Amino acid sequence: MNAAPSNNNRRWSRRRNSLRYRLLRLTLFPLLLILPGVIGLAYLWSQEVGYRQLLMKANTDLAVAHEAFLATQQQHLMRLSLLASDYRFRPALISASQTKPEPLSISLITLENTLARAAGVDYVRVLSLKGCELRTLTCGYPAQPLLDKSLREGALSGVQIFSHSELDSLSHQLAEQASVHLVAQPDRIEQRGMMLHLMQPVQNDQGETIALLAAGVLMNGNFQLVDSIRGTVYGPGSLPDNVVGTVTLFLDDVRISTNVPHPSTPQQRALGTQVSEQVKSQVLLQGQRWLDRAYVVQDWYISAYEPVLDVHNQRVGMLYAGFQEAPFLESFYTWLELLLWLFVGVLLCCVAITIRGARAISKPLESMTAAMDRVRDGERQPLPSQHSTDEVQQLALHFNDMLSQLDSQHNAIQQAAEQLEEKVNQRTQALSQRTAELQQHIVLLNRTREQLVEQGKLAALGELTAGIAHEINNPTAVILGYMDLLLDELGEQATPEIRQDAELIIAQVDRIRSIINDLLKLARPTTEQHTLTPIDVNDVVRKTQTLVKHELQRRQIRLTLELHATQLALADAPPLQQILINLIMNSANAIGQDGEIRIRSRDTGRGRIQLSVRDNGCGIAPDHLTRIFDPFFSTSYSGTGLGLSISHRQQQ
């Protein structure tokens, strides 16, 4: 009764250990091991790098918001300073400070209101040097500590917290604007006001400070300020279309000015909502910046907070900038889902391909194994033909040939052994003769080896230069075309300096083309000859000096010319200039900074001119002298090894 299960187990064991299943396991195991790891690493990398990038952006946004807040202070202070020295208001200010006005003077109140509208602030008060209001002749205005600092240092601004009574004494409207009902505590009202306090001295014609202008901008409910900062921080293109960026000012932990939507009424702003205790503890109590995700009103935001310091250098509030986290997470999970589906698809395709490939490999081998077992048992039966053209078919054919040749080879071995000894003697004599010939060939090979190395380099250079010439000639043609178009469009507006610079650019583009052509000539030398014309060697040297003077000045290298040649030379100017540039730049690389390069020309008689380039660098090592003209030989990390080779070929 147990025979059938036992046979099934053996059959399954044999199938599990067969070549087909081994190939399947061998192929799929690395795939199943690597792909989940790759996906996991991609997830961790995206989570870590992406989240770090979001925090870096939030940190940058907070820095921009901070600078925008400071710029707003400076803008208001500048306006107040200009009004204090404006000829329309300065006489009235001097008169008000020198005469004793009546309480609630209409003219002084009108002047203060006019100044407030012109400066774009909520109020302006004219104060005496003791901080008393000239309009009411009272000294209850909270002028300290800005008053004393302003008398010493000039115009100042800072954040200052005004009580409800101080706001009410300035304006009932300001006191009402500052009142914020706390959402979490309906019976509590924040009545203090965060004031951007400005102080500007007023001076008479003798430069003496006779009064001060005190002004303020209330931050509570100042939506224009936070919207302006948000427009600066989160301008068009700074965030995806479905991401909302927000900016908030806090008085202690209460939002007094924000563009975060209200939790119950999204059309309104979340005034009176409070920051989390964790953020409050780190920013307000410890004075540290917060840079992390935070729950803002009703959603998670990538947030950055920093404390706001008042004129007493006390932490009185916070400045916040941040944007919603959900759209970024949604995008991240969408891409992760696509990656998972891609993994499943690749895995299924690999499984199908692997099964089919393993079957195609194992089935012929299994057939061949059965046939070999029959041959082993004494049946001289050749392997069946395999319907394939791969290595398996070749193996079957070779095995059949082996069976048919075994007998004939056994007899041939004995005969071959007898012939081997005779052939060894013959080959020994031939080897001695060829050894002598080989020694002669070695001498010839040593002479041609260097030529072969150089030809190999030139062949590689030819392929490289052909590609470079094609890629460089196209942009140089575009540069020349646009330079001509630029000169045509400028017309008479082009100054001689511009035309000279344009001509220099065109000349250098032509020089680039000339260098490419020289590289092609070096790689594939032809019988083309240079056009030799009478030229002034000294003029070529001076033009070369113009091309390299900026680079030499940057390296602090002096170029001294001693041009004493008086005859014209029969030569080709562009290749000669290229040779001079290569020699000068090689000298510059050898001597470093604070060196000197000297170019000398002189007549040597018999109609010849000698042109020499000398520097005070380290010189050339004796063992390098025989190789300095070899292509690609260079002792400099930045050199190509073509300069002297091209120069040598052009000189020849």
C-alpha positions in Angstrom: 0.0 0.0 0.0 3.0 2.3 0.5 4.6 1.6 -2.8 2.8 4.3 -4.8 3.5 7.1 -2.4 7.2 6.0 -2.1 7.5 6.0 -5.9 5.9 9.5 -6.1 8.3 10.8 -3.5 11.3 9.4 -5.3 10.0 10.9 -8.6 9.5 14.3 -7.0 12.9 14.2 -5.3 14.5 13.3 -8.7 12.6 16.1 -10.4 13.4 18.6 -7.7 17.2 17.8 -8.1 17.1 17.8 -11.9 19.0 20.3 -14.0 15.8 22.1 -15.0 14.8 23.0 -11.4 18.3 23.8 -10.5 18.5 26.3 -13.3 15.2 27.7 -12.3 16.2 28.2 -8.6 19.6 29.5 -9.7 18.0 32.2 -11.9 15.2 33.2 -9.6 17.0 33.2 -6.3 19.2 36.3 -7.1 16.2 38.1 -8.6 14.0 37.4 -5.5 16.9 38.4 -3.3 18.0 41.6 -5.1 14.7 43.2 -6.3 13.1 43.5 -2.8 16.3 44.8 -1.5 16.5 47.4 -4.3 12.9 48.4 -3.6 13.6 48.7 0.1 16.7 50.8 -0.5 14.8 53.0 -2.9 12.0 53.4 -0.3 14.5 54.3 2.4 16.5 56.6 0.2 13.5 58.4 -1.1 12.1 58.7 2.4 15.3 60.0 3.9 16.6 62.2 1.0 13.1 63.5 0.1 12.2 64.4 3.7 15.6 66.0 4.2 15.0 68.1 1.0 11.6 69.2 2.3 13.2 70.2 5.7 15.9 72.1 3.9 13.3 74.0 1.8 11.3 74.8 5.0 14.5 76.1 6.6 15.2 78.3 3.5 11.6 79.5 3.5 11.9 80.6 7.1 15.1 82.4 6.4 13.4 84.3 3.5 10.4 85.1 5.7 12.8 86.4 8.4 14.5 88.6 5.9 11.2 89.8 4.5 10.0 90.7 8.0 13.2 92.7 8.6 12.9 94.3 5.2 9.4 95.5 6.1 10.8 97.1 9.3 13.5 98.8 7.3 11.0 100.0 4.7 8.7 101.6 7.3 11.7 103.1 9.1 13.1 104.6 5.8 9.7 106.2 5.0 9.6 107.7 8.5 13.1 109.0 8.2 12.4 110.6 4.8 9.2 112.3 6.2 11.2 113.6 9.2 13.5 115.5 6.8 10.9 116.3 4.2 10.6 120.1 3.6 6.8 119.9 3.8 6.8 118.6 7.3 10.1 119.6 8.9 9.2 123.2 9.6 6.0 122.1 11.3 7.9 119.5 13.4 10.5 122.0 14.5 7.8 124.6 15.4 5.8 122.0 17.4 8.9 121.1 19.4 10.1 124.6 20.1 6.7 126.1 21.1 4.4 124.8 23.8 1.3 123.5 22.0 -2.1 123.4 23.6 -3.4 120.0 24.7 -5.1 118.2 21.8 -3.8 120.7 19.3 -5.8 120.3 16.1 -2.8 121.3 13.9 -0.5 118.8 15.6 -3.0 116.0 15.5 -3.6 116.7 11.8 0.2 116.7 11.2 0.6 113.3 13.0 -2.3 111.8 11.0 -0.8 113.1 7.7 2.5 111.6 8.6 1.0 108.3 9.5 -0.8 108.0 6.2 2.3 109.1 4.3 4.5 106.5 6.1 2.0 103.7 5.8 1.8 103.1 9.6 -1.0 102.8 12.0 -0.1 105.9 14.0 2.6 108.7 14.5 3.3 110.6 17.7 5.6 113.6 18.1 7.5 113.1 21.4 9.7 115.4 23.4 13.2 114.3 24.3 11.8 112.9 27.6 9.3 110.8 25.8 6.2 112.9 26.5 3.5 113.3 23.8 3.3 116.9 22.6 -0.3 116.5 21.5 -1.5 115.6 25.0 1.4 116.9 27.1 1.4 113.5 28.9 4.3 111.2 29.5 2.6 107.8 29.4 3.7 106.7 26.0 5.8 103.4 26.1 8.9 105.0 24.4 11.6 103.1 26.3 14.0 101.5 25.5 13.9 102.7 21.9 13.9 106.4 22.9 17.3 106.3 24.7 18.9 104.2 21.9 17.5 106.4 19.2 18.9 109.5 20.9 22.3 107.8 20.8 22.2 105.9 17.6 19.6 107.5 15.4 16.6 105.9 13.7 15.7 102.5 15.2 12.9 99.9 14.9 12.0 96.8 16.9 9.1 94.6 18.1 7.4 95.7 21.3 4.4 94.4 23.1 1.8 97.0 23.9 -0.8 96.4 26.6 -4.5 96.9 26.0 -4.6 100.2 27.8 -1.6 101.5 25.9 -3.3 100.5 22.6 -6.5 102.1 23.7 -4.7 105.4 24.6 -3.4 105.4 21.0 -6.6 104.5 19.2 -9.8 102.6 20.1 -9.6 101.0 16.7 -6.1 99.6 17.4 -7.3 98.2 20.7 -10.2 96.4 18.9 -8.0 95.1 16.1 -5.5 93.6 18.6 -8.2 91.7 20.5 -8.1 88.0 19.4 -10.5 85.4 20.8 -8.8 82.1 21.6 -10.4 79.2 19.7 -9.5 76.5 22.3 -10.6 78.8 25.2 -13.6 80.9 24.2 -13.7 82.8 27.5 -10.1 84.0 27.0 -9.2 87.1 24.8 -5.7 88.1 23.9 -5.8 91.9 24.1 -2.1 92.7 23.9 -0.7 93.9 20.6 2.6 93.1 18.9 3.8 96.4 17.6 6.5 97.1 15.0 7.8 100.1 16.9 9.7 102.9 15.0 11.6 105.8 16.5 13.1 108.6 14.4 14.9 111.7 15.8 13.9 115.2 14.5 16.8 117.6 14.2 16.8 121.4 13.8 18.9 123.4 11.3 21.9 123.1 13.6 21.8 119.3 13.6 20.5 119.1 17.2 17.8 116.6 18.1 14.8 118.5 19.3 12.1 115.9 19.2 11.3 112.3 18.1 8.8 110.8 15.8 7.3 107.6 17.3 5.3 105.3 14.9 4.0 101.8 15.0 2.5 99.1 12.8 0.2 96.7 14.7 0.9 93.0 13.7 -2.4 91.7 15.2 -4.7 91.0 12.3 -2.2 92.5 9.8 -3.1 90.2 6.9 -1.4 92.5 4.4 2.0 91.8 6.1 1.7 88.0 6.2 0.3 87.8 2.7 3.2 90.0 1.4 5.7 87.7 3.1 4.0 84.6 1.8 4.1 86.1 -1.7 7.8 86.6 -1.3 8.5 83.1 0.2 6.1 81.1 -1.9 6.0 82.9 -5.2 5.0 81.3 -8.5 6.8 78.0 -9.1 8.2 77.6 -5.6 5.7 74.8 -4.7 3.6 72.3 -6.7 0.2 73.6 -7.7 -1.7 71.5 -5.1 0.6 72.5 -2.2 -0.3 75.5 0.0 2.4 77.5 1.7 1.6 79.6 4.8 3.2 82.3 7.0 2.2 83.1 10.6 3.1 85.6 13.4 2.5 84.4 16.9 2.1 86.5 20.1 3.4 84.0 22.6 1.7 80.8 21.3 -1.4 82.5 19.8 -1.7 83.1 16.1 -2.4 86.9 15.7 -1.7 87.2 12.0 -1.8 84.2 9.6 -3.0 82.9 6.2 -3.6 79.4 7.6 -7.3 78.5 7.1 -9.6 78.4 10.1 -10.4 74.8 11.2 -14.2 75.3 11.1 -14.5 78.0 8.4 -11.8 77.5 5.7 -12.8 80.9 4.1 -11.5 82.6 7.3 -8.1 82.7 8.9 -7.1 80.7 11.9 -6.7 83.6 14.3 -6.7 82.7 17.9 -5.5 79.1 17.4 -2.5 78.0 19.4 0.7 76.2 18.5 1.5 72.7 19.9 3.1 72.4 23.3 6.1 70.7 21.8 6.8 73.6 19.4 6.1 76.1 22.2 8.5 74.4 24.5 11.4 74.3 22.0 11.0 77.7 20.4 9.5 80.0 23.1 10.9 78.4 26.3 14.3 77.1 25.0 14.9 79.7 22.3 15.7 77.1 19.6 14.5 76.9 16.0 11.9 74.2 15.1 12.5 72.4 11.8 10.3 69.3 11.5 6.8 68.2 10.6 4.1 69.7 12.9 0.4 69.6 13.2 -0.9 73.1 12.1 -4.5 73.7 13.0 -6.0 70.7 11.1 -3.3 69.3 8.9 0.3 68.2 9.0 2.8 70.7 7.6 6.5 70.7 6.9 7.2 73.6 9.4 9.9 75.9 10.5 9.6 78.2 13.6 11.9 80.7 15.1 11.5 83.0 18.1 10.6 86.7 17.7 12.6 88.9 20.1 11.3 92.3 21.3 13.3 95.5 22.1 14.1 94.0 25.5 15.7 91.0 23.8 12.9 88.8 25.3 11.1 86.0 23.4 7.6 87.3 22.9 6.4 85.4 19.9 7.3 83.2 16.9 7.6 83.5 13.1 6.4 80.5 11.1 6.8 79.4 7.5 5.6 76.0 6.2 3.7 74.0 3.6 1.4 71.0 3.5 2.9 67.6 3.8 0.1 65.5 2.4 0.6 66.2 -1.3 4.2 65.2 -1.1 3.4 62.0 0.7 0.6 61.2 -1.8 3.1 61.7 -4.7 5.7 59.5 -2.9 3.2 56.7 -2.2 2.0 56.8 -5.8 5.5 56.3 -7.1 6.1 53.6 -4.6 3.0 51.8 -5.8 4.2 52.0 -9.4 7.6 50.7 -8.3 5.9 47.7 -6.6 3.8 46.9 -9.7 6.9 47.2 -11.8 8.6 44.7 -9.6 5.7 42.3 -9.9 5.7 42.6 -13.6 9.4 42.1 -14.0 9.3 39.1 -11.6 6.5 37.4 -13.6 8.3 38.0 -16.9 11.5 36.6 -15.5 9.8 33.6 -14.1 8.2 32.8 -17.5 11.4 33.4 -19.4 13.4 31.3 -16.9 11.0 28.3 -17.0 11.0 28.3 -20.8 14.7 28.6 -21.0 15.4 25.9 -18.4 13.0 23.5 -20.2 14.8 24.2 -23.5 18.1 23.4 -22.0 17.2 20.4 -19.8 15.0 18.5 -22.2 17.7 17.7 -24.8 20.2 16.9 -22.0 17.7 14.4 -20.5 17.3 12.7 -23.8 21.0 12.5 -24.3 21.5 11.1 -20.8 19.1 8.2 -21.5 20.9 7.4 -24.8 24.3 7.4 -23.1 23.0 5.0 -20.5 22.1 2.6 -23.3 25.5 3.0 -24.8 27.1 2.2 -21.4 25.1 -1.0 -21.2 26.7 -2.2 -24.4 24.2 -1.0 -27.0 26.3 0.6 -29.8 23.6 3.1 -30.5 24.4 6.6 -31.6 22.7 9.6 -29.9 19.4 10.7 -31.5 19.5 13.9 -33.5 18.5 17.0 -31.6 16.2 19.4 -33.3 18.3 22.4 -32.5 21.3 24.4 -33.7 22.9 25.2 -30.4 25.7 23.6 -28.4 23.5 20.6 -27.4 23.2 19.5 -31.1 27.0 20.0 -31.4 27.6 17.9 -28.3 25.5 15.0 -29.8 27.3 15.1 -33.1 30.7 15.2 -31.4 29.7 12.3 -29.2 28.7 10.2 -32.2 32.0 11.1 -34.0 33.8 10.0 -30.8 32.2 6.6 -30.8 33.0 6.0 -34.5 36.6 7.1 -34.1 37.6 5.3 -30.9 38.7 2.1 -32.6 40.6 3.8 -35.4 42.3 6.1 -33.0 43.6 3.2 -30.9 45.5 1.8 -33.9 46.7 5.2 -35.0 48.2 5.9 -31.6 50.8 3.2 -31.9 51.8 4.3 -35.4 52.0 7.9 -34.3 54.3 7.0 -31.5 56.8 5.5 -33.9 56.7 8.6 -36.1 57.0 10.9 -33.2 60.6 10.2 -32.5 61.6 10.8 -36.1 59.7 14.1 -36.2 61.3 15.3 -33.0 64.8 14.9 -34.5 63.7 16.8 -37.6 62.0 19.6 -35.6 65.1 19.9 -33.4 67.3 20.7 -36.4 64.7 23.1 -37.8 64.4 24.8 -34.4 68.1 25.5 -34.2 68.0 27.1 -37.7 64.9 29.2 -36.7 66.5 30.3 -33.5 69.3 32.0 -35.4 66.8 33.6 -37.7 64.7 34.7 -34.7 67.7 36.6 -33.2 67.9 38.6 -36.4 64.2 39.3 -36.3 64.4 40.5 -32.7 66.7 43.3 -33.7 64.3 44.4 -36.5 61.3 44.1 -34.1 62.9 46.4 -31.6 63.4 49.0 -34.3 59.8 48.8 -35.5 58.2 48.5 -32.1 58.4 52.2 -31.4 57.0 53.0 -34.8 54.1 50.6 -34.2 53.4 52.2 -30.8 53.3 55.7 -32.4 51.2 54.5 -35.3 48.8 52.9 -32.7 48.5 56.2 -30.8 48.0 58.1 -34.0 45.3 55.7 -35.1 43.4 56.1 -31.8 43.9 59.9 -32.0 42.5 59.8 -35.5 39.3 58.2 -34.4 39.0 60.5 -31.4 39.8 63.7 -33.3 37.4 62.8 -36.1 34.5 62.7 -33.5 35.8 65.9 -31.7 36.1 67.8 -35.0 32.5 66.9 -35.9 31.2 68.0 -32.5 33.3 71.2 -32.3 32.9 72.4 -35.8 29.1 72.6 -35.5 29.1 74.9 -32.4 31.9 77.0 -33.8 29.9 77.6 -37.0 27.0 78.6 -34.8 29.2 81.0 -32.8 30.6 82.6 -36.0 27.0 83.0 -37.4 25.7 84.6 -34.2 28.7 86.9 -34.0 28.1 88.1 -37.5 24.4 88.5 -36.7 25.3 90.4 -33.5 27.6 92.8 -35.3 24.9 93.4 -38.0 22.2 94.1 -35.4 24.5 96.4 -33.4 25.4 98.3 -36.6 26.7 101.8 -35.8 26.0 101.3 -32.1 28.9 98.9 -31.8 31.9 100.7 -30.2 35.4 100.0 -31.5 36.1 98.1 -28.2 33.1 95.8 -28.9 34.1 95.3 -32.5 37.7 94.5 -31.4 36.4 92.0 -28.8 34.1 90.4 -31.4 36.9 90.2 -33.9 39.0 88.5 -31.2 36.3 86.0 -30.5 36.0 85.2 -34.3 39.8 84.9 -34.5 39.8 82.4 -31.6 37.0 80.4 -33.1 39.1 80.2 -36.3 42.0 79.2 -34.2 39.9 76.4 -32.6 39.1 75.1 -36.1 42.8 75.4 -37.0 43.7 73.3 -34.0 41.2 70.7 -34.9 42.6 70.6 -38.4 46.1 70.3 -37.0 45.0 67.4 -34.8 43.6 65.7 -37.9 46.8 66.3 -39.8 48.8 64.9 -36.9 46.6 61.8 -36.7 46.4 61.2 -40.5 49.3 63.0 -42.1 49.0 63.8 -45.8 51.1 65.3 -48.5 49.5 68.7 -48.1 52.0 71.5 -47.8 51.7 74.7 -45.8 51.4 78.0 -47.8 54.7 79.7 -47.2 54.7 83.5 -47.6 57.0 86.3 -46.4 55.8 87.2 -42.9 57.1 89.5 -40.1 58.0 87.1 -37.3 58.0 89.9 -34.7 54.4 90.7 -35.6 53.4 87.0 -35.1 55.1 87.1 -31.7 53.2 90.3 -30.6 49.9 88.8 -31.7 50.7 85.7 -29.8 51.5 87.8 -26.7 48.0 89.3 -27.0 46.4 85.9 -26.9 48.2 84.6 -23.9 48.7 87.7 -21.8 45.6 87.3 -19.7 46.5 83.7 -18.7 50.1 84.7 -17.9 48.9 87.7 -15.8 46.6 85.4 -13.9 49.6 83.2 -13.1 51.8 86.2 -12.4 54.3 85.3 -15.1 56.2 87.9 -17.0 56.6 87.6 -20.8 59.6 89.5 -22.1 60.1 90.2 -25.8 63.5 90.8 -27.3 62.6 91.2 -31.0 65.7 92.1 -33.0 64.9 90.4 -36.3 64.8 92.8 -39.2 64.2 90.4 -42.2 61.0 88.7 -43.3 60.7 85.0 -42.9 59.3 82.6 -45.5 56.7 80.7 -43.3 53.0 80.0 -42.6 51.8 82.4 -39.8 49.0 80.3 -38.2 51.1 77.1 -37.6 53.9 79.3 -36.3 51.6 81.1 -33.9 50.3 77.7 -32.7 53.9 76.5 -32.1 54.6 79.7 -30.1 51.4 79.3 -28.0 52.2 75.6 -27.2 55.8 76.5 -26.2 54.6 79.5 -24.0 52.0 77.4 -22.2 54.4 74.5 -21.7 56.8 77.0 -20.1 54.0 78.5 -18.0 53.1 75.0 -16.7 56.8 74.3 -15.9 57.6 77.5 -14.0 54.4 78.0 -12.0 53.9 81.6 -10.6 56.3 84.5 -10.4 58.4 83.2 -13.4 59.6 84.7 -16.6 59.4 83.7 -20.2 61.7 85.3 -22.7 61.1 85.3 -26.5 64.0 86.4 -28.7 64.3 86.9 -32.5 67.4 87.8 -34.4 69.0 87.6 -37.8 71.6 84.8 -38.1 72.9 85.6 -41.6 72.4 83.9 -44.9 68.8 85.1 -45.0 67.8 83.1 -41.9 66.0 84.2 -38.6 66.4 82.5 -35.3 63.4 82.5 -32.9 63.9 81.1 -29.4 61.6 80.6 -26.3 63.4 80.4 -22.9 62.0 80.2 -19.4 63.5 80.0 -15.9 61.5 76.9 -14.9 62.7 73.5 -13.7 63.8 72.3 -17.2 63.4 68.8 -18.7 64.9 65.7 -17.1 67.6 64.1 -19.3 65.7 60.8 -19.5 62.7 62.6 -21.0 64.6 64.4 -23.8 64.2 61.6 -26.2 60.4 61.4 -25.7 59.3 65.0 -25.6 58.0 64.9 -29.2 56.2 61.6 -28.7 52.4 62.0 -29.0 50.6 61.8 -25.6 53.8 62.0 -23.6 53.4 64.5 -20.8 54.8 64.9 -17.3 51.9 67.2 -16.3 48.6 66.0 -14.9 46.7 68.6 -16.9 48.6 68.1 -20.2 47.5 66.0 -23.2 51.0 65.3 -24.6 50.0 66.6 -28.0 51.4 70.2 -27.9 55.0 69.5 -28.6 54.2 66.6 -30.9 51.9 68.9 -33.1 54.5 71.7 -32.9 57.3 69.3 -34.0 55.2 68.0 -36.9 54.2 71.5 -37.9 57.9 72.6 -37.7 58.9 69.7 -40.0 
